[in-house]
Amino acid sequence: MSSKDDNMAVVTLMPQAEKDARRAELEKTARYMRDNIDVHREMAQLLAQITRAKYLALVEQGFSEDQALSLCRS
């Protein structure tokens, strides 16, 4: 049985009240993300700037471009 089948089996056996509670929580999370999308975008831009600065600093310190890229991925 695949993981997807396992998940479907769990959902099928889950009481309706629990399904409703999980759905409500997901809807709440989606609302939060929509309401704060500008902040998420700004954070992504800041993380990109930090990652680029880290990459450039590593290259400047003598790491090869491949090594610096690998270190930025981790």
All heavy atoms as TSV, in Angstrom:
chain	resi	resn	atom	element	x	y	z
A	1	MET	N	N	0.854	-1.179	0.000
A	1	MET	CA	C	0.000	0.000	0.000
A	1	MET	C	C	0.903	1.247	0.000
A	1	MET	O	O	1.871	1.318	0.731
A	1	MET	CB	C	-0.900	-0.009	1.235
A	1	MET	CG	C	-1.956	1.053	1.180
A	1	MET	SD	S	-3.088	1.155	2.602
A	1	MET	CE	C	-3.606	-0.487	2.900
A	2	SER	N	N	0.584	2.234	-0.821
A	2	SER	CA	C	1.390	3.444	-0.909
A	2	SER	C	C	1.104	4.369	0.269
A	2	SER	O	O	0.125	4.203	0.995
A	2	SER	CB	C	1.104	4.181	-2.220
A	2	SER	OG	O	-0.168	4.781	-2.170
A	3	SER	N	N	1.969	5.344	0.434
A	3	SER	CA	C	1.790	6.325	1.500
A	3	SER	C	C	0.476	7.077	1.325
A	3	SER	O	O	-0.214	7.375	2.287
A	3	SER	CB	C	2.962	7.303	1.505
A	3	SER	OG	O	2.790	8.282	2.479
A	4	LYS	N	N	0.126	7.386	0.069
A	4	LYS	CA	C	-1.135	8.078	-0.206
A	4	LYS	C	C	-2.309	7.215	0.243
A	4	LYS	O	O	-3.256	7.717	0.846
A	4	LYS	CB	C	-1.250	8.396	-1.691
A	4	LYS	CG	C	-2.481	9.186	-2.046
A	4	LYS	CD	C	-2.516	9.519	-3.521
A	4	LYS	CE	C	-3.795	10.266	-3.869
A	4	LYS	NZ	N	-3.886	10.579	-5.274
A	5	ASP	N	N	-2.238	5.902	-0.035
A	5	ASP	CA	C	-3.293	4.986	0.396
A	5	ASP	C	C	-3.388	4.944	1.920
A	5	ASP	O	O	-4.477	4.927	2.486
A	5	ASP	CB	C	-3.047	3.574	-0.141
A	5	ASP	CG	C	-3.194	3.493	-1.655
A	5	ASP	OD1	O	-3.884	4.358	-2.236
A	5	ASP	OD2	O	-2.611	2.582	-2.251
A	6	ASP	N	N	-2.222	4.949	2.584
A	6	ASP	CA	C	-2.194	4.956	4.050
A	6	ASP	C	C	-2.873	6.206	4.587
A	6	ASP	O	O	-3.658	6.138	5.531
A	6	ASP	CB	C	-0.759	4.903	4.579
A	6	ASP	CG	C	-0.085	3.563	4.324
A	6	ASP	OD1	O	-0.808	2.575	4.083
A	6	ASP	OD2	O	1.150	3.520	4.372
A	7	ASN	N	N	-2.567	7.348	3.985
A	7	ASN	CA	C	-3.165	8.611	4.431
A	7	ASN	C	C	-4.669	8.592	4.220
A	7	ASN	O	O	-5.423	9.085	5.052
A	7	ASN	CB	C	-2.546	9.805	3.697
A	7	ASN	CG	C	-1.123	10.066	4.135
A	7	ASN	OD1	O	-0.707	9.647	5.197
A	7	ASN	ND2	N	-0.383	10.757	3.300
A	8	MET	N	N	-5.114	8.072	3.094
A	8	MET	CA	C	-6.550	8.003	2.827
A	8	MET	C	C	-7.244	7.097	3.843
A	8	MET	O	O	-8.342	7.404	4.293
A	8	MET	CB	C	-6.821	7.493	1.403
A	8	MET	CG	C	-6.510	8.525	0.328
A	8	MET	SD	S	-7.469	10.048	0.523
A	8	MET	CE	C	-9.111	9.423	0.259
A	9	ALA	N	N	-6.589	6.008	4.210
A	9	ALA	CA	C	-7.170	5.098	5.189
A	9	ALA	C	C	-7.323	5.798	6.533
A	9	ALA	O	O	-8.340	5.663	7.206
A	9	ALA	CB	C	-6.303	3.848	5.333
A	10	VAL	N	N	-6.318	6.581	6.922
A	10	VAL	CA	C	-6.372	7.300	8.185
A	10	VAL	C	C	-7.499	8.326	8.146
A	10	VAL	O	O	-8.280	8.449	9.082
A	10	VAL	CB	C	-5.020	7.999	8.480
A	10	VAL	CG1	C	-5.149	8.954	9.654
A	10	VAL	CG2	C	-3.948	6.960	8.763
A	11	VAL	N	N	-7.616	9.075	7.045
A	11	VAL	CA	C	-8.655	10.085	6.913
A	11	VAL	C	C	-10.032	9.438	6.928
A	11	VAL	O	O	-10.970	9.938	7.546
A	11	VAL	CB	C	-8.452	10.930	5.633
A	11	VAL	CG1	C	-9.639	11.831	5.369
A	11	VAL	CG2	C	-7.179	11.756	5.749
A	12	THR	N	N	-10.171	8.303	6.255
A	12	THR	CA	C	-11.454	7.613	6.194
A	12	THR	C	C	-11.904	7.171	7.576
A	12	THR	O	O	-13.083	7.256	7.905
A	12	THR	CB	C	-11.354	6.387	5.260
A	12	THR	OG1	O	-10.939	6.837	3.975
A	12	THR	CG2	C	-12.681	5.680	5.145
A	13	LEU	N	N	-10.972	6.737	8.408
A	13	LEU	CA	C	-11.304	6.244	9.739
A	13	LEU	C	C	-11.442	7.366	10.775
A	13	LEU	O	O	-11.938	7.140	11.869
A	13	LEU	CB	C	-10.234	5.257	10.215
A	13	LEU	CG	C	-10.094	3.984	9.371
A	13	LEU	CD1	C	-8.918	3.158	9.865
A	13	LEU	CD2	C	-11.375	3.172	9.403
A	14	MET	N	N	-11.011	8.558	10.414
A	14	MET	CA	C	-11.044	9.680	11.339
A	14	MET	C	C	-12.489	10.127	11.593
A	14	MET	O	O	-13.275	10.240	10.660
A	14	MET	CB	C	-10.245	10.833	10.713
A	14	MET	CG	C	-10.026	12.005	11.606
A	14	MET	SD	S	-9.144	13.339	10.741
A	14	MET	CE	C	-7.709	12.503	10.111
A	15	PRO	N	N	-12.823	10.386	12.849
A	15	PRO	CA	C	-14.173	10.879	13.156
A	15	PRO	C	C	-14.425	12.222	12.461
A	15	PRO	O	O	-13.515	13.020	12.274
A	15	PRO	CB	C	-14.162	11.054	14.670
A	15	PRO	CG	C	-13.004	10.265	15.155
A	15	PRO	CD	C	-12.019	10.211	14.038
A	16	GLN	N	N	-15.667	12.470	12.100
A	16	GLN	CA	C	-16.029	13.697	11.379
A	16	GLN	C	C	-15.635	14.952	12.155
A	16	GLN	O	O	-15.170	15.923	11.564
A	16	GLN	CB	C	-17.533	13.714	11.067
A	16	GLN	CG	C	-17.943	14.858	10.159
A	16	GLN	CD	C	-17.285	14.792	8.790
A	16	GLN	OE1	O	-17.197	13.728	8.195
A	16	GLN	NE2	N	-16.826	15.922	8.294
A	17	ALA	N	N	-15.788	14.916	13.461
A	17	ALA	CA	C	-15.435	16.084	14.282
A	17	ALA	C	C	-13.950	16.413	14.134
A	17	ALA	O	O	-13.570	17.587	14.053
A	17	ALA	CB	C	-15.780	15.838	15.744
A	18	GLU	N	N	-13.113	15.383	14.072
A	18	GLU	CA	C	-11.669	15.608	13.911
A	18	GLU	C	C	-11.363	16.122	12.511
A	18	GLU	O	O	-10.527	17.008	12.338
A	18	GLU	CB	C	-10.887	14.325	14.191
A	18	GLU	CG	C	-9.389	14.562	14.251
A	18	GLU	CD	C	-8.611	13.343	14.690
A	18	GLU	OE1	O	-9.214	12.395	15.229
A	18	GLU	OE2	O	-7.392	13.346	14.493
A	19	LYS	N	N	-12.051	15.582	11.501
A	19	LYS	CA	C	-11.877	16.084	10.129
A	19	LYS	C	C	-12.238	17.568	10.068
A	19	LYS	O	O	-11.517	18.365	9.474
A	19	LYS	CB	C	-12.763	15.318	9.148
A	19	LYS	CG	C	-12.338	13.908	8.875
A	19	LYS	CD	C	-13.306	13.262	7.884
A	19	LYS	CE	C	-13.075	11.798	7.728
A	19	LYS	NZ	N	-14.049	11.174	6.818
A	20	ASP	N	N	-13.356	17.932	10.697
A	20	ASP	CA	C	-13.805	19.323	10.708
A	20	ASP	C	C	-12.797	20.217	11.429
A	20	ASP	O	O	-12.510	21.330	10.977
A	20	ASP	CB	C	-15.177	19.445	11.362
A	20	ASP	CG	C	-16.279	18.769	10.551
A	20	ASP	OD1	O	-16.058	18.464	9.343
A	20	ASP	OD2	O	-17.365	18.534	11.126
A	21	ALA	N	N	-12.253	19.734	12.530
A	21	ALA	CA	C	-11.273	20.514	13.291
A	21	ALA	C	C	-10.003	20.727	12.481
A	21	ALA	O	O	-9.455	21.836	12.467
A	21	ALA	CB	C	-10.950	19.812	14.608
A	22	ARG	N	N	-9.564	19.690	11.779
A	22	ARG	CA	C	-8.368	19.827	10.941
A	22	ARG	C	C	-8.616	20.802	9.800
A	22	ARG	O	O	-7.765	21.621	9.479
A	22	ARG	CB	C	-7.936	18.469	10.386
A	22	ARG	CG	C	-7.276	17.596	11.423
A	22	ARG	CD	C	-6.759	16.326	10.821
A	22	ARG	NE	N	-6.096	15.517	11.832
A	22	ARG	CZ	C	-5.197	14.611	11.563
A	22	ARG	NH1	N	-4.843	14.375	10.320
A	22	ARG	NH2	N	-4.641	13.919	12.525
A	23	ARG	N	N	-9.784	20.710	9.199
A	23	ARG	CA	C	-10.112	21.628	8.106
A	23	ARG	C	C	-10.167	23.070	8.611
A	23	ARG	O	O	-9.662	23.981	7.968
A	23	ARG	CB	C	-11.435	21.249	7.453
A	23	ARG	CG	C	-11.806	22.171	6.310
A	23	ARG	CD	C	-13.022	21.689	5.545
A	23	ARG	NE	N	-13.304	22.578	4.458
A	23	ARG	CZ	C	-12.733	22.530	3.255
A	23	ARG	NH1	N	-11.845	21.603	2.995
A	23	ARG	NH2	N	-13.053	23.393	2.323
A	24	ALA	N	N	-10.761	23.277	9.768
A	24	ALA	CA	C	-10.840	24.620	10.347
A	24	ALA	C	C	-9.445	25.170	10.615
A	24	ALA	O	O	-9.171	26.350	10.360
A	24	ALA	CB	C	-11.666	24.597	11.631
A	25	GLU	N	N	-8.555	24.325	11.103
A	25	GLU	CA	C	-7.178	24.754	11.374
A	25	GLU	C	C	-6.454	25.120	10.070
A	25	GLU	O	O	-5.738	26.121	10.001
A	25	GLU	CB	C	-6.414	23.655	12.119
A	25	GLU	CG	C	-5.050	24.078	12.590
A	25	GLU	CD	C	-5.072	25.199	13.616
A	25	GLU	OE1	O	-6.035	25.300	14.390
A	25	GLU	OE2	O	-4.120	26.000	13.632
A	26	LEU	N	N	-6.658	24.316	9.019
A	26	LEU	CA	C	-6.052	24.627	7.725
A	26	LEU	C	C	-6.599	25.930	7.157
A	26	LEU	O	O	-5.856	26.746	6.599
A	26	LEU	CB	C	-6.290	23.483	6.732
A	26	LEU	CG	C	-5.462	22.225	6.971
A	26	LEU	CD1	C	-5.934	21.114	6.046
A	26	LEU	CD2	C	-3.993	22.509	6.766
A	27	GLU	N	N	-7.890	26.154	7.305
A	27	GLU	CA	C	-8.497	27.397	6.831
A	27	GLU	C	C	-7.936	28.594	7.599
A	27	GLU	O	O	-7.669	29.643	7.013
A	27	GLU	CB	C	-10.017	27.333	6.945
A	27	GLU	CG	C	-10.645	26.399	5.931
A	27	GLU	CD	C	-12.133	26.157	6.138
A	27	GLU	OE1	O	-12.669	26.603	7.186
A	27	GLU	OE2	O	-12.750	25.541	5.261
A	28	LYS	N	N	-7.748	28.426	8.898
A	28	LYS	CA	C	-7.170	29.489	9.725
A	28	LYS	C	C	-5.739	29.805	9.263
A	28	LYS	O	O	-5.366	30.975	9.138
A	28	LYS	CB	C	-7.171	29.046	11.190
A	28	LYS	CG	C	-6.586	30.037	12.155
A	28	LYS	CD	C	-6.642	29.482	13.574
A	28	LYS	CE	C	-5.906	30.375	14.553
A	28	LYS	NZ	N	-5.862	29.791	15.893
A	29	THR	N	N	-4.968	28.773	8.995
A	29	THR	CA	C	-3.593	28.958	8.518
A	29	THR	C	C	-3.580	29.648	7.162
A	29	THR	O	O	-2.778	30.561	6.933
A	29	THR	CB	C	-2.873	27.598	8.437
A	29	THR	OG1	O	-2.846	27.016	9.747
A	29	THR	CG2	C	-1.454	27.747	7.927
A	30	ALA	N	N	-4.471	29.246	6.268
A	30	ALA	CA	C	-4.549	29.869	4.941
A	30	ALA	C	C	-4.910	31.350	5.064
A	30	ALA	O	O	-4.324	32.199	4.376
A	30	ALA	CB	C	-5.563	29.136	4.072
A	31	ARG	N	N	-5.856	31.672	5.938
A	31	ARG	CA	C	-6.235	33.086	6.164
A	31	ARG	C	C	-5.041	33.884	6.670
A	31	ARG	O	O	-4.767	34.987	6.206
A	31	ARG	CB	C	-7.376	33.184	7.184
A	31	ARG	CG	C	-8.748	33.286	6.584
A	31	ARG	CD	C	-9.817	33.682	7.604
A	31	ARG	NE	N	-9.734	32.992	8.885
A	31	ARG	CZ	C	-10.242	31.775	9.121
A	31	ARG	NH1	N	-10.878	31.120	8.173
A	31	ARG	NH2	N	-10.129	31.221	10.304
A	32	TYR	N	N	-4.320	33.318	7.629
A	32	TYR	CA	C	-3.135	33.979	8.192
A	32	TYR	C	C	-2.114	34.256	7.095
A	32	TYR	O	O	-1.551	35.357	7.017
A	32	TYR	CB	C	-2.517	33.115	9.299
A	32	TYR	CG	C	-1.202	33.648	9.794
A	32	TYR	CD1	C	-1.165	34.658	10.752
A	32	TYR	CD2	C	-0.007	33.156	9.301
A	32	TYR	CE1	C	0.044	35.167	11.202
A	32	TYR	CE2	C	1.207	33.663	9.740
A	32	TYR	CZ	C	1.226	34.665	10.687
A	32	TYR	OH	O	2.424	35.169	11.119
A	33	MET	N	N	-1.869	33.262	6.252
A	33	MET	CA	C	-0.886	33.424	5.177
A	33	MET	C	C	-1.340	34.488	4.182
A	33	MET	O	O	-0.543	35.321	3.750
A	33	MET	CB	C	-0.620	32.083	4.504
A	33	MET	CG	C	0.098	31.105	5.428
A	33	MET	SD	S	0.353	29.490	4.695
A	33	MET	CE	C	1.732	29.865	3.622
A	34	ARG	N	N	-2.634	34.474	3.816
A	34	ARG	CA	C	-3.158	35.494	2.894
A	34	ARG	C	C	-3.058	36.886	3.510
A	34	ARG	O	O	-2.662	37.847	2.848
A	34	ARG	CB	C	-4.610	35.199	2.533
A	34	ARG	CG	C	-4.791	34.254	1.374
A	34	ARG	CD	C	-6.230	34.262	0.872
A	34	ARG	NE	N	-7.192	33.880	1.893
A	34	ARG	CZ	C	-7.526	32.618	2.182
A	34	ARG	NH1	N	-6.985	31.625	1.528
A	34	ARG	NH2	N	-8.407	32.365	3.126
A	35	ASP	N	N	-3.410	36.995	4.782
A	35	ASP	CA	C	-3.395	38.287	5.462
A	35	ASP	C	C	-1.984	38.850	5.617
A	35	ASP	O	O	-1.812	40.058	5.782
A	35	ASP	CB	C	-4.043	38.191	6.844
A	35	ASP	CG	C	-5.546	37.939	6.782
A	35	ASP	OD1	O	-6.133	38.079	5.691
A	35	ASP	OD2	O	-6.121	37.585	7.831
A	36	ASN	N	N	-0.984	37.980	5.593
A	36	ASN	CA	C	0.396	38.399	5.836
A	36	ASN	C	C	1.309	38.165	4.642
A	36	ASN	O	O	2.528	38.096	4.800
A	36	ASN	CB	C	0.938	37.673	7.073
A	36	ASN	CG	C	0.227	38.112	8.323
A	36	ASN	OD1	O	0.435	39.222	8.795
A	36	ASN	ND2	N	-0.654	37.266	8.835
A	37	ILE	N	N	0.736	38.080	3.449
A	37	ILE	CA	C	1.547	37.750	2.280
A	37	ILE	C	C	2.642	38.781	2.028
A	37	ILE	O	O	3.750	38.434	1.606
A	37	ILE	CB	C	0.677	37.529	1.028
A	37	ILE	CG1	C	1.490	36.813	-0.041
A	37	ILE	CG2	C	0.087	38.833	0.527
A	37	ILE	CD1	C	0.654	36.157	-1.094
A	38	ASP	N	N	2.380	40.055	2.310
A	38	ASP	CA	C	3.406	41.083	2.119
A	38	ASP	C	C	4.602	40.841	3.036
A	38	ASP	O	O	5.752	41.012	2.627
A	38	ASP	CB	C	2.831	42.482	2.357
A	38	ASP	CG	C	1.832	42.888	1.282
A	38	ASP	OD1	O	1.885	42.315	0.168
A	38	ASP	OD2	O	1.001	43.761	1.561
A	39	VAL	N	N	4.332	40.436	4.263
A	39	VAL	CA	C	5.409	40.139	5.206
A	39	VAL	C	C	6.182	38.903	4.742
A	39	VAL	O	O	7.420	38.881	4.803
A	39	VAL	CB	C	4.858	39.935	6.640
A	39	VAL	CG1	C	5.959	39.525	7.601
A	39	VAL	CG2	C	4.165	41.194	7.120
A	40	HIS	N	N	5.480	37.886	4.247
A	40	HIS	CA	C	6.149	36.681	3.740
A	40	HIS	C	C	7.057	37.041	2.564
A	40	HIS	O	O	8.184	36.552	2.474
A	40	HIS	CB	C	5.126	35.630	3.299
A	40	HIS	CG	C	4.331	35.050	4.418
A	40	HIS	ND1	N	4.884	34.296	5.423
A	40	HIS	CD2	C	3.006	35.117	4.691
A	40	HIS	CE1	C	3.941	33.917	6.266
A	40	HIS	NE2	N	2.793	34.413	5.853
A	41	ARG	N	N	6.566	37.904	1.674
A	41	ARG	CA	C	7.360	38.330	0.516
A	41	ARG	C	C	8.611	39.073	0.978
A	41	ARG	O	O	9.713	38.836	0.489
A	41	ARG	CB	C	6.520	39.210	-0.407
A	41	ARG	CG	C	7.219	39.598	-1.683
A	41	ARG	CD	C	6.353	40.445	-2.604
A	41	ARG	NE	N	5.182	39.699	-3.059
A	41	ARG	CZ	C	3.929	40.028	-2.759
A	41	ARG	NH1	N	3.655	41.079	-2.022
A	41	ARG	NH2	N	2.924	39.304	-3.213
A	42	GLU	N	N	8.452	39.979	1.941
A	42	GLU	CA	C	9.595	40.733	2.458
A	42	GLU	C	C	10.618	39.804	3.111
A	42	GLU	O	O	11.825	39.958	2.933
A	42	GLU	CB	C	9.121	41.785	3.462
A	42	GLU	CG	C	10.234	42.662	3.987
A	42	GLU	CD	C	9.761	43.732	4.959
A	42	GLU	OE1	O	8.541	43.851	5.192
A	42	GLU	OE2	O	10.623	44.451	5.489
A	43	MET	N	N	10.126	38.833	3.860
A	43	MET	CA	C	11.040	37.866	4.488
A	43	MET	C	C	11.808	37.067	3.439
A	43	MET	O	O	13.006	36.822	3.589
A	43	MET	CB	C	10.259	36.915	5.407
A	43	MET	CG	C	9.760	37.559	6.676
A	43	MET	SD	S	11.077	38.140	7.766
A	43	MET	CE	C	11.885	36.608	8.158
A	44	ALA	N	N	11.125	36.668	2.374
A	44	ALA	CA	C	11.790	35.924	1.304
A	44	ALA	C	C	12.878	36.775	0.667
A	44	ALA	O	O	13.978	36.281	0.362
A	44	ALA	CB	C	10.774	35.475	0.259
A	45	GLN	N	N	12.593	38.058	0.461
A	45	GLN	CA	C	13.593	38.955	-0.118
A	45	GLN	C	C	14.792	39.114	0.813
A	45	GLN	O	O	15.945	39.085	0.370
A	45	GLN	CB	C	12.966	40.318	-0.417
A	45	GLN	CG	C	11.978	40.277	-1.557
A	45	GLN	CD	C	11.179	41.566	-1.708
A	45	GLN	OE1	O	11.144	42.400	-0.792
A	45	GLN	NE2	N	10.522	41.722	-2.839
A	46	LEU	N	N	14.538	39.254	2.112
A	46	LEU	CA	C	15.637	39.381	3.077
A	46	LEU	C	C	16.473	38.108	3.133
A	46	LEU	O	O	17.705	38.170	3.168
A	46	LEU	CB	C	15.081	39.711	4.466
A	46	LEU	CG	C	14.519	41.116	4.630
A	46	LEU	CD1	C	13.785	41.231	5.960
A	46	LEU	CD2	C	15.622	42.144	4.534
A	47	LEU	N	N	15.815	36.957	3.116
A	47	LEU	CA	C	16.555	35.688	3.133
A	47	LEU	C	C	17.399	35.530	1.883
A	47	LEU	O	O	18.531	35.024	1.937
A	47	LEU	CB	C	15.589	34.511	3.295
A	47	LEU	CG	C	14.962	34.377	4.677
A	47	LEU	CD1	C	13.870	33.301	4.659
A	47	LEU	CD2	C	16.010	34.052	5.717
A	48	ALA	N	N	16.885	35.991	0.738
A	48	ALA	CA	C	17.663	35.936	-0.507
A	48	ALA	C	C	18.891	36.833	-0.404
A	48	ALA	O	O	19.996	36.449	-0.818
A	48	ALA	CB	C	16.790	36.347	-1.689
A	49	GLN	N	N	18.726	38.027	0.165
A	49	GLN	CA	C	19.858	38.947	0.324
A	49	GLN	C	C	20.908	38.361	1.264
A	49	GLN	O	O	22.114	38.455	1.002
A	49	GLN	CB	C	19.379	40.300	0.855
A	49	GLN	CG	C	18.559	41.081	-0.157
A	49	GLN	CD	C	17.936	42.331	0.445
A	49	GLN	OE1	O	18.054	42.594	1.642
A	49	GLN	NE2	N	17.254	43.102	-0.386
A	50	ILE	N	N	20.459	37.744	2.337
A	50	ILE	CA	C	21.380	37.130	3.299
A	50	ILE	C	C	22.133	35.968	2.650
A	50	ILE	O	O	23.357	35.823	2.809
A	50	ILE	CB	C	20.620	36.667	4.560
A	50	ILE	CG1	C	20.141	37.881	5.346
A	50	ILE	CG2	C	21.475	35.743	5.431
A	50	ILE	CD1	C	19.115	37.564	6.428
A	51	THR	N	N	21.412	35.150	1.894
A	51	THR	CA	C	22.041	34.006	1.235
A	51	THR	C	C	23.079	34.474	0.223
A	51	THR	O	O	24.181	33.915	0.140
A	51	THR	CB	C	20.980	33.113	0.562
A	51	THR	OG1	O	20.054	32.677	1.562
A	51	THR	CG2	C	21.607	31.906	-0.100
A	52	ARG	N	N	22.739	35.503	-0.547
A	52	ARG	CA	C	23.695	36.036	-1.526
A	52	ARG	C	C	24.915	36.611	-0.821
A	52	ARG	O	O	26.055	36.389	-1.253
A	52	ARG	CB	C	23.050	37.091	-2.402
A	52	ARG	CG	C	24.040	37.724	-3.375
A	52	ARG	CD	C	23.388	38.200	-4.641
A	52	ARG	NE	N	24.307	38.864	-5.534
A	52	ARG	CZ	C	25.178	38.264	-6.334
A	52	ARG	NH1	N	25.221	36.944	-6.364
A	52	ARG	NH2	N	25.981	38.950	-7.123
A	53	ALA	N	N	24.713	37.339	0.254
A	53	ALA	CA	C	25.839	37.905	1.000
A	53	ALA	C	C	26.734	36.790	1.543
A	53	ALA	O	O	27.970	36.896	1.503
A	53	ALA	CB	C	25.326	38.787	2.136
A	54	LYS	N	N	26.123	35.728	2.032
A	54	LYS	CA	C	26.892	34.577	2.536
A	54	LYS	C	C	27.708	33.958	1.407
A	54	LYS	O	O	28.901	33.684	1.569
A	54	LYS	CB	C	25.944	33.534	3.131
A	54	LYS	CG	C	26.638	32.284	3.635
A	54	LYS	CD	C	25.635	31.284	4.203
A	54	LYS	CE	C	26.316	30.003	4.637
A	54	LYS	NZ	N	25.359	29.031	5.188
A	55	TYR	N	N	27.074	33.755	0.262
A	55	TYR	CA	C	27.753	33.173	-0.903
A	55	TYR	C	C	28.954	34.034	-1.293
A	55	TYR	O	O	30.067	33.525	-1.463
A	55	TYR	CB	C	26.772	33.047	-2.070
A	55	TYR	CG	C	27.437	32.677	-3.377
A	55	TYR	CD1	C	27.742	31.359	-3.671
A	55	TYR	CD2	C	27.761	33.661	-4.304
A	55	TYR	CE1	C	28.363	31.024	-4.858
A	55	TYR	CE2	C	28.385	33.337	-5.495
A	55	TYR	CZ	C	28.689	32.014	-5.771
A	55	TYR	OH	O	29.316	31.681	-6.945
A	56	LEU	N	N	28.731	35.334	-1.437
A	56	LEU	CA	C	29.821	36.232	-1.843
A	56	LEU	C	C	30.946	36.252	-0.818
A	56	LEU	O	O	32.135	36.272	-1.181
A	56	LEU	CB	C	29.271	37.641	-2.083
A	56	LEU	CG	C	28.325	37.780	-3.270
A	56	LEU	CD1	C	27.715	39.187	-3.316
A	56	LEU	CD2	C	29.012	37.434	-4.585
A	57	ALA	N	N	30.606	36.231	0.465
A	57	ALA	CA	C	31.624	36.209	1.518
A	57	ALA	C	C	32.439	34.917	1.462
A	57	ALA	O	O	33.667	34.951	1.636
A	57	ALA	CB	C	30.966	36.366	2.886
A	58	LEU	N	N	31.797	33.813	1.216
A	58	LEU	CA	C	32.514	32.533	1.122
A	58	LEU	C	C	33.478	32.536	-0.052
A	58	LEU	O	O	34.631	32.099	0.065
A	58	LEU	CB	C	31.515	31.377	1.003
A	58	LEU	CG	C	30.717	31.064	2.269
A	58	LEU	CD1	C	29.539	30.151	1.952
A	58	LEU	CD2	C	31.605	30.448	3.336
A	59	VAL	N	N	33.029	33.029	-1.199
A	59	VAL	CA	C	33.906	33.105	-2.378
A	59	VAL	C	C	35.073	34.044	-2.083
A	59	VAL	O	O	36.235	33.742	-2.407
A	59	VAL	CB	C	33.107	33.555	-3.629
A	59	VAL	CG1	C	34.035	33.865	-4.789
A	59	VAL	CG2	C	32.097	32.478	-4.028
A	60	GLU	N	N	34.776	35.169	-1.446
A	60	GLU	CA	C	35.822	36.143	-1.108
A	60	GLU	C	C	36.861	35.529	-0.166
A	60	GLU	O	O	38.046	35.862	-0.220
A	60	GLU	CB	C	35.178	37.362	-0.455
A	60	GLU	CG	C	36.150	38.497	-0.173
A	60	GLU	CD	C	35.443	39.708	0.412
A	60	GLU	OE1	O	34.450	40.154	-0.168
A	60	GLU	OE2	O	35.899	40.181	1.473
A	61	GLN	N	N	36.424	34.614	0.684
A	61	GLN	CA	C	37.330	33.965	1.640
A	61	GLN	C	C	38.095	32.789	1.034
A	61	GLN	O	O	38.855	32.129	1.720
A	61	GLN	CB	C	36.556	33.502	2.873
A	61	GLN	CG	C	36.082	34.641	3.744
A	61	GLN	CD	C	37.231	35.481	4.274
A	61	GLN	OE1	O	38.201	34.947	4.801
A	61	GLN	NE2	N	37.135	36.787	4.103
A	62	GLY	N	N	37.873	32.522	-0.260
A	62	GLY	CA	C	38.665	31.502	-0.932
A	62	GLY	C	C	37.944	30.214	-1.283
A	62	GLY	O	O	38.540	29.319	-1.880
A	63	PHE	N	N	36.693	30.095	-0.932
A	63	PHE	CA	C	35.932	28.915	-1.336
A	63	PHE	C	C	35.652	29.006	-2.827
A	63	PHE	O	O	35.471	30.106	-3.370
A	63	PHE	CB	C	34.602	28.823	-0.572
A	63	PHE	CG	C	34.750	28.445	0.869
A	63	PHE	CD1	C	34.903	29.421	1.846
A	63	PHE	CD2	C	34.720	27.111	1.259
A	63	PHE	CE1	C	35.040	29.084	3.177
A	63	PHE	CE2	C	34.847	26.760	2.594
A	63	PHE	CZ	C	35.013	27.757	3.558
A	64	SER	N	N	35.622	27.872	-3.493
A	64	SER	CA	C	35.246	27.880	-4.909
A	64	SER	C	C	33.759	28.230	-5.001
A	64	SER	O	O	33.023	28.142	-4.009
A	64	SER	CB	C	35.497	26.505	-5.542
A	64	SER	OG	O	34.547	25.560	-5.063
A	65	GLU	N	N	33.329	28.612	-6.191
A	65	GLU	CA	C	31.912	28.926	-6.373
A	65	GLU	C	C	31.042	27.721	-6.047
A	65	GLU	O	O	29.991	27.859	-5.430
A	65	GLU	CB	C	31.669	29.431	-7.792
A	65	GLU	CG	C	32.271	30.799	-8.040
A	65	GLU	CD	C	32.036	31.314	-9.453
A	65	GLU	OE1	O	31.432	30.590	-10.275
A	65	GLU	OE2	O	32.457	32.451	-9.715
A	66	ASP	N	N	31.477	26.532	-6.466
A	66	ASP	CA	C	30.710	25.305	-6.177
A	66	ASP	C	C	30.649	25.037	-4.682
A	66	ASP	O	O	29.616	24.644	-4.137
A	66	ASP	CB	C	31.309	24.104	-6.907
A	66	ASP	CG	C	31.007	24.096	-8.384
A	66	ASP	OD1	O	30.069	24.817	-8.806
A	66	ASP	OD2	O	31.688	23.372	-9.130
A	67	GLN	N	N	31.779	25.219	-3.992
A	67	GLN	CA	C	31.794	25.006	-2.539
A	67	GLN	C	C	30.883	26.012	-1.836
A	67	GLN	O	O	30.117	25.644	-0.938
A	67	GLN	CB	C	33.222	25.149	-1.986
A	67	GLN	CG	C	34.147	24.025	-2.373
A	67	GLN	CD	C	35.590	24.335	-2.001
A	67	GLN	OE1	O	36.036	25.476	-2.069
A	67	GLN	NE2	N	36.318	23.298	-1.595
A	68	ALA	N	N	30.975	27.260	-2.243
A	68	ALA	CA	C	30.136	28.301	-1.630
A	68	ALA	C	C	28.655	28.008	-1.867
A	68	ALA	O	O	27.844	28.128	-0.953
A	68	ALA	CB	C	30.503	29.667	-2.194
A	69	LEU	N	N	28.333	27.605	-3.075
A	69	LEU	CA	C	26.935	27.286	-3.399
A	69	LEU	C	C	26.447	26.116	-2.548
A	69	LEU	O	O	25.357	26.138	-1.997
A	69	LEU	CB	C	26.802	26.970	-4.881
A	69	LEU	CG	C	25.413	26.795	-5.422
A	69	LEU	CD1	C	24.570	28.040	-5.191
A	69	LEU	CD2	C	25.451	26.479	-6.918
A	70	SER	N	N	27.301	25.126	-2.415
A	70	SER	CA	C	26.942	23.957	-1.598
A	70	SER	C	C	26.730	24.362	-0.137
A	70	SER	O	O	25.760	23.909	0.502
A	70	SER	CB	C	28.049	22.912	-1.689
A	70	SER	OG	O	27.758	21.800	-0.883
A	71	LEU	N	N	27.571	25.213	0.392
A	71	LEU	CA	C	27.420	25.669	1.778
A	71	LEU	C	C	26.165	26.524	1.949
A	71	LEU	O	O	25.534	26.493	3.016
A	71	LEU	CB	C	28.648	26.450	2.211
A	71	LEU	CG	C	29.904	25.596	2.436
A	71	LEU	CD1	C	31.130	26.483	2.577
A	71	LEU	CD2	C	29.735	24.703	3.649
A	72	CYS	N	N	25.780	27.260	0.931
A	72	CYS	CA	C	24.569	28.081	1.012
A	72	CYS	C	C	23.311	27.238	0.944
A	72	CYS	O	O	22.259	27.656	1.417
A	72	CYS	CB	C	24.567	29.131	-0.097
A	72	CYS	SG	S	25.760	30.454	0.214
A	73	ARG	N	N	23.402	26.087	0.359
A	73	ARG	CA	C	22.238	25.193	0.268
A	73	ARG	C	C	21.931	24.529	1.599
A	73	ARG	O	O	20.805	24.136	1.856
A	73	ARG	CB	C	22.481	24.118	-0.791
A	73	ARG	CG	C	22.403	24.629	-2.184
A	73	ARG	CD	C	22.583	23.500	-3.170
A	73	ARG	NE	N	22.509	23.997	-4.533
A	73	ARG	CZ	C	23.238	23.543	-5.518
A	73	ARG	NH1	N	24.095	22.561	-5.323
A	73	ARG	NH2	N	23.110	24.050	-6.723
A	74	SER	N	N	22.955	24.370	2.408
A	74	SER	CA	C	22.753	23.636	3.686
A	74	SER	C	C	22.325	24.540	4.797
A	74	SER	O	O	22.235	25.709	4.716
A	74	SER	CB	C	24.022	22.907	4.072
A	74	SER	OG	O	25.124	23.798	4.161
